[in-house]
Amino acid sequence: MNLQDRPHGLKPSTHECTAIIETPKGGRNKFHYDPSYEAFAIKTVLAEGFSFPFDFGFIPSTQAEDGDPLDVMLLMDAPAFPGCVAQVRLIGVIEAVQTEEGGETRNDRLLAVATASKQHARVRSLQDVSKELLDEIEQFFEFYNRARDREFRVLARRGPEAAVKLVEKAAARAGKSS
């Protein structure tokens, strides 16, 4: 079963949907779901001393402008595992451009909270997250891309409504409505 084709379950009124974890918080291995194997493969390894600050994955049944499912960074109480299905509440999006080999591609990053989270239960939007933490998340993406000879340039931070619209647009691009 191809996890990328599973329903995203978007509920616009509550900003909730489904996410699939690829890379757990605290890990140096960047995993990537490979639908041809229906398994998770190691895509890259972060430099010694660096790790993913939160769980990272994708929203199924979506297609971002880079051709992959929409990326999501998930605030949760404890790390999950590759392939874990999580119900999430979208709290915003970091709009960004990624430059590689002279070409630019939009590569936005959704930010979400696990609906089961106790530590982040009151977080409903980016305004509920400290500026320092948001800066650190952006710096992580900048470093991650720089280590791969790419530039990650933040354009804007937007709230949960913009995140919902991004999922709707990416679902339409993938030919999926739910």
VEXDO-559867 format. One record per residue (C-alpha): y, z, x. Coordinates in steps of 0.02 Angstrom, whole numbers. Layout:
// VEXDO-559867
{Y->Y Z->Z X->X}
...
END
This chain:
// VEXDO-559867
{Y->0 Z->0 X->0}
{Y->168 Z->-53 X->72}
{Y->282 Z->100 X->66}
{Y->436 Z->-12 X->75}
{Y->390 Z->-81 X->-97}
{Y->370 Z->88 X->-184}
{Y->500 Z->129 X->-319}
{Y->665 Z->201 X->-261}
{Y->684 Z->296 X->-425}
{Y->874 Z->294 X->-420}
{Y->957 Z->405 X->-551}
{Y->1142 Z->360 X->-538}
{Y->1202 Z->506 X->-647}
{Y->1128 Z->636 X->-528}
{Y->1138 Z->531 X->-368}
{Y->951 Z->558 X->-343}
{Y->820 Z->439 X->-275}
{Y->664 Z->434 X->-167}
{Y->664 Z->426 X->23}
{Y->522 Z->403 X->145}
{Y->532 Z->494 X->311}
{Y->498 Z->394 X->468}
{Y->561 Z->511 X->604}
{Y->560 Z->700 X->590}
{Y->704 Z->813 X->640}
{Y->692 Z->871 X->820}
{Y->583 Z->726 X->877}
{Y->618 Z->610 X->1022}
{Y->499 Z->474 X->959}
{Y->583 Z->352 X->840}
{Y->451 Z->295 X->717}
{Y->465 Z->138 X->613}
{Y->358 Z->95 X->462}
{Y->259 Z->-65 X->497}
{Y->204 Z->-142 X->331}
{Y->81 Z->-260 X->417}
{Y->-19 Z->-107 X->472}
{Y->36 Z->5 X->329}
{Y->66 Z->136 X->463}
{Y->203 Z->212 X->570}
{Y->228 Z->142 X->744}
{Y->330 Z->210 X->888}
{Y->485 Z->101 X->901}
{Y->571 Z->190 X->1045}
{Y->586 Z->358 X->1132}
{Y->751 Z->448 X->1152}
{Y->808 Z->505 X->1324}
{Y->754 Z->677 X->1384}
{Y->863 Z->810 X->1306}
{Y->904 Z->709 X->1149}
{Y->821 Z->716 X->979}
{Y->850 Z->669 X->798}
{Y->967 Z->800 X->721}
{Y->889 Z->780 X->547}
{Y->745 Z->688 X->466}
{Y->775 Z->501 X->464}
{Y->697 Z->370 X->352}
{Y->727 Z->238 X->221}
{Y->750 Z->209 X->36}
{Y->604 Z->103 X->-29}
{Y->632 Z->-56 X->-130}
{Y->800 Z->-88 X->-47}
{Y->860 Z->-215 X->80}
{Y->1013 Z->-178 X->186}
{Y->1121 Z->-314 X->263}
{Y->1018 Z->-303 X->423}
{Y->861 Z->-353 X->325}
{Y->778 Z->-181 X->335}
{Y->770 Z->-50 X->197}
{Y->925 Z->60 X->185}
{Y->927 Z->198 X->316}
{Y->947 Z->379 X->263}
{Y->974 Z->539 X->360}
{Y->907 Z->687 X->263}
{Y->970 Z->866 X->273}
{Y->822 Z->978 X->240}
{Y->769 Z->1156 X->281}
{Y->628 Z->1110 X->400}
{Y->564 Z->948 X->478}
{Y->448 Z->839 X->376}
{Y->325 Z->711 X->446}
{Y->315 Z->521 X->454}
{Y->267 Z->455 X->283}
{Y->327 Z->607 X->187}
{Y->400 Z->559 X->18}
{Y->554 Z->660 X->-25}
{Y->660 Z->667 X->-180}
{Y->840 Z->667 X->-120}
{Y->1017 Z->686 X->-182}
{Y->1135 Z->559 X->-104}
{Y->1291 Z->647 X->-39}
{Y->1378 Z->501 X->43}
{Y->1372 Z->356 X->164}
{Y->1436 Z->324 X->339}
{Y->1493 Z->143 X->333}
{Y->1469 Z->62 X->503}
{Y->1458 Z->-100 X->599}
{Y->1326 Z->-125 X->732}
{Y->1362 Z->-248 X->872}
{Y->1218 Z->-325 X->967}
{Y->1216 Z->-479 X->1079}
{Y->1391 Z->-524 X->1022}
{Y->1351 Z->-522 X->835}
{Y->1406 Z->-393 X->709}
{Y->1301 Z->-327 X->565}
{Y->1342 Z->-195 X->437}
{Y->1222 Z->-50 X->462}
{Y->1274 Z->91 X->347}
{Y->1188 Z->260 X->351}
{Y->1157 Z->354 X->191}
{Y->1166 Z->543 X->199}
{Y->1062 Z->644 X->78}
{Y->996 Z->818 X->43}
{Y->816 Z->853 X->-8}
{Y->820 Z->910 X->-190}
{Y->695 Z->1046 X->-143}
{Y->809 Z->1114 X->-6}
{Y->865 Z->1293 X->-23}
{Y->981 Z->1292 X->128}
{Y->1076 Z->1138 X->67}
{Y->1058 Z->1167 X->-121}
{Y->1245 Z->1175 X->-152}
{Y->1286 Z->1017 X->-52}
{Y->1338 Z->880 X->-174}
{Y->1452 Z->771 X->-67}
{Y->1513 Z->745 X->111}
{Y->1657 Z->863 X->69}
{Y->1527 Z->1004 X->64}
{Y->1475 Z->966 X->244}
{Y->1581 Z->1024 X->391}
{Y->1686 Z->893 X->480}
{Y->1606 Z->950 X->643}
{Y->1430 Z->914 X->580}
{Y->1481 Z->743 X->514}
{Y->1562 Z->704 X->682}
{Y->1401 Z->755 X->771}
{Y->1295 Z->644 X->658}
{Y->1409 Z->496 X->694}
{Y->1403 Z->535 X->881}
{Y->1213 Z->537 X->872}
{Y->1211 Z->361 X->797}
{Y->1337 Z->302 X->926}
{Y->1230 Z->370 X->1069}
{Y->1068 Z->306 X->993}
{Y->1138 Z->129 X->984}
{Y->1226 Z->135 X->1153}
{Y->1059 Z->179 X->1234}
{Y->993 Z->15 X->1162}
{Y->1140 Z->-90 X->1222}
{Y->1218 Z->-94 X->1049}
{Y->1382 Z->-28 X->983}
{Y->1389 Z->76 X->824}
{Y->1565 Z->83 X->755}
{Y->1605 Z->193 X->606}
{Y->1716 Z->111 X->476}
{Y->1728 Z->248 X->344}
{Y->1646 Z->396 X->261}
{Y->1620 Z->381 X->74}
{Y->1552 Z->497 X->-60}
{Y->1398 Z->498 X->-170}
{Y->1461 Z->366 X->-292}
{Y->1479 Z->241 X->-150}
{Y->1304 Z->288 X->-90}
{Y->1233 Z->253 X->-264}
{Y->1321 Z->84 X->-270}
{Y->1250 Z->42 X->-98}
{Y->1073 Z->81 X->-159}
{Y->1101 Z->-24 X->-317}
{Y->1165 Z->-171 X->-214}
{Y->1022 Z->-157 X->-88}
{Y->894 Z->-144 X->-228}
{Y->965 Z->-303 X->-306}
{Y->955 Z->-389 X->-135}
{Y->772 Z->-336 X->-124}
{Y->741 Z->-396 X->-302}
{Y->699 Z->-220 X->-363}
{Y->783 Z->-127 X->-505}
{Y->693 Z->42 X->-500}
END
